[in-house]
Amino acid sequence: MTIETELRARASALLAAGTIDIFLGYRQGSNPLRVAPFVARTPAEAERLVWNAVCVPNLAGALQKHAARRVGVALKGCDARSVSQLLRQNQLQRERLHIIGVTCAGMADPEQLAAVAAGPVSGFEADGDELVLTVGSAVTRHARDGLLLTKCATCTSHTPELYDELLGAPVAAAPAVDRFATVRAFEALDAPARLAFWSEQFSKCTLCYACQTVCPLCYCKQCPLTLPRDDPRRQTREPTSVFSYHLMRAAHLAGRCTGCDECERVCPEEIPLSLICRKNEHDALPAHGATEDDRGPR
Amino acid sequence: MSEAFEPKILGLLCSWCAYGGADTAGVSRAQYPANIRIVRVMCSGRVDPLFIARAFENGADGVLVAGCHSGDCHYISGNSYATDRFTAFSGLLDFFGIDRRRLKLAWVSASEGTRFASVVAEMTEELRALGPLRLKVQS
């Protein structure tokens, strides 16, 4: 049985038994390389769930919308980190969650896949360590390793840290890689160079707030950083306002960010927001001066 | 820009100690640079990092947050909250390329007028050496 069929069977069994009200997973998106978050309410709907090599979106954020109900959810390692952080922040209740952990060897990057396919992809599947793309009648095979998301290359949580039941074969622990090499390299620059770098990056920002919307740990109902649409600073993308938005977003996520890198993935201007995530993650580690019960800014 | 650079400092002073210290400095006619603009807050723990970000956004070259000495906080622990918050925040400021010397945390009691004057004088000198922040110009 594949993970997908197992997941469907477990989800519909849980829904039928009434253990959960809804099951949160993925459904097929607009093309074979995309999946979308999906809520199954009945065992029949659970048959629409999918699990493949491009289940990229983090479901932890969607989980908050359904916090009042008993939810079953399928989580990868990175998503489980976000969920456990939300639990620590009292945003979710553990007894209302039934977590199906899924081991993950890394998800493929849909954009890179589309680029290597050179044409509209009509079929996509994973075969062991290879990804099989169908474009029209041509079938090509690609090594999975070269097409992974950047965050998956340095992932340390292939097996979720939090689950009620676990699906999928165990994944061998990846060789230890330095997750913070980019942070250290960046911090080696002098202050004016860093300011120049960020100023240039943020000059692309359109204040669309996608980074904030997608972030599972940005859960405030009202945000002091979001400028209303008619605010002149937003309309003119006033550079210093953009700068302080990103600075304060980083400050609010200090100690919370779990490094799922969703902000960078959704950024339409490709601002390297993951560098900020790594910085926050780096500073939150006990080895760098944080204490065990550090729960972010007070 | 032929004029010499005069840094603008925003001072966020706690009502019970540092603001009293600034008052004492005035009463005892201690001399200190006029570069500081003072805002009185009820406690240094009241200062949100957003205030600091907005200050830099709106043209401040430095921000001075001053409150009671450790253990003297009128609200028991406000200043220790402030310390934690600002060590974390100054690390981020540095990461974004704003020199961490531009944000200063100082403890001044209400009787330390001369100390307040010397803190402001020191900070002004430091900022003069650092030069303008130019957040607006660079971006």
Boltz contact constraints between the chains, C-beta under 6 A:
constraints:
  - contact:
      token1: [A, 191]
      token2: [B, 97]
      max_distance: 6.0
  - contact:
      token1: [A, 191]
      token2: [B, 99]
      max_distance: 6.0
  - contact:
      token1: [A, 194]
      token2: [B, 97]
      max_distance: 6.0
  - contact:
      token1: [A, 195]
      token2: [B, 97]
      max_distance: 6.0
  - contact:
      token1: [A, 198]
      token2: [B, 96]
      max_distance: 6.0
  - contact:
      token1: [A, 198]
      token2: [B, 97]
      max_distance: 6.0
  - contact:
      token1: [A, 199]
      token2: [B, 138]
      max_distance: 6.0
  - contact:
      token1: [A, 199]
      token2: [B, 139]
      max_distance: 6.0
  - contact:
      token1: [A, 203]
      token2: [B, 139]
      max_distance: 6.0
  - contact:
      token1: [A, 239]
      token2: [B, 139]
      max_distance: 6.0
  - contact:
      token1: [A, 240]
      token2: [B, 57]
      max_distance: 6.0
  - contact:
      token1: [A, 240]
      token2: [B, 135]
      max_distance: 6.0
  - contact:
      token1: [A, 240]
      token2: [B, 136]
      max_distance: 6.0
  - contact:
      token1: [A, 244]
      token2: [B, 53]
      max_distance: 6.0
  - contact:
      token1: [A, 244]
      token2: [B, 57]
      max_distance: 6.0
  - contact:
      token1: [A, 247]
      token2: [B, 53]
      max_distance: 6.0
  - contact:
      token1: [A, 247]
      token2: [B, 96]
      max_distance: 6.0
  - contact:
      token1: [A, 248]
      token2: [B, 50]
      max_distance: 6.0
  - contact:
      token1: [A, 248]
      token2: [B, 53]
      max_distance: 6.0
  - contact:
      token1: [A, 250]
      token2: [B, 92]
      max_distance: 6.0
  - contact:
      token1: [A, 251]
      token2: [B, 49]
      max_distance: 6.0
  - contact:
      token1: [A, 251]
      token2: [B, 89]
      max_distance: 6.0
  - contact:
      token1: [A, 251]
      token2: [B, 92]
      max_distance: 6.0
  - contact:
      token1: [A, 254]
      token2: [B, 88]
      max_distance: 6.0
  - contact:
      token1: [A, 279]
      token2: [B, 95]
      max_distance: 6.0
  - contact:
      token1: [A, 298]
      token2: [B, 81]
      max_distance: 6.0
